[in-house]
Amino acid sequence: MDLSKKTEELLNKQIKIEAEASQTYLAMACWASNNSFEGFAKFLYHHAEEEREHMFKIINYMNDRYADVIIPELSKPERKFGSVLEVFQKAMDSERAVTKSILDINSHCQELGDEFTATLMDWFIEEQLEEEVLMQKMLKKIEAYSKSELGIYILDKQVKKMELK
């Protein structure tokens, strides 16, 4: 069963979303590193790589289905931030946008009866739930620790020791 043109279009759009999310995390990681937040930088670099892996998962799926993969031109990510809290608020916004797009693709595939692509999106939905929960936890901690300048540096040291999967 070939992918519908609309499904191809949505998956190509998702490739761009994942690639731009990766670039955004990369820019955030650089900002964190340049501001001596080694733990947050490590966390954000890890997420940049994870988003890149998501992009490749879609590309590989499309290639397996002989679909027309379009490698997109990417917009330049924001690279200046006022605080760690701002970085993670923007990361949360990005994760929510990714989730919405994936849910839209999943709904489309359910309507078409495209179980193969819907199953792929089920994997992404589970992944996004994990990401949103993790980002929400990070935001809560950052909000609590941001009440003092020393607090955010203590949290950074804790994040540096986190095992990232």
Summary of the structure (lengths in Angstrom):
residues: 165
radius of gyration: 17.3
end to end distance: 34.2
largest distance: 57.6
contacts: 489
relative contact order: 0.16
helix: 78%
strand: 0%
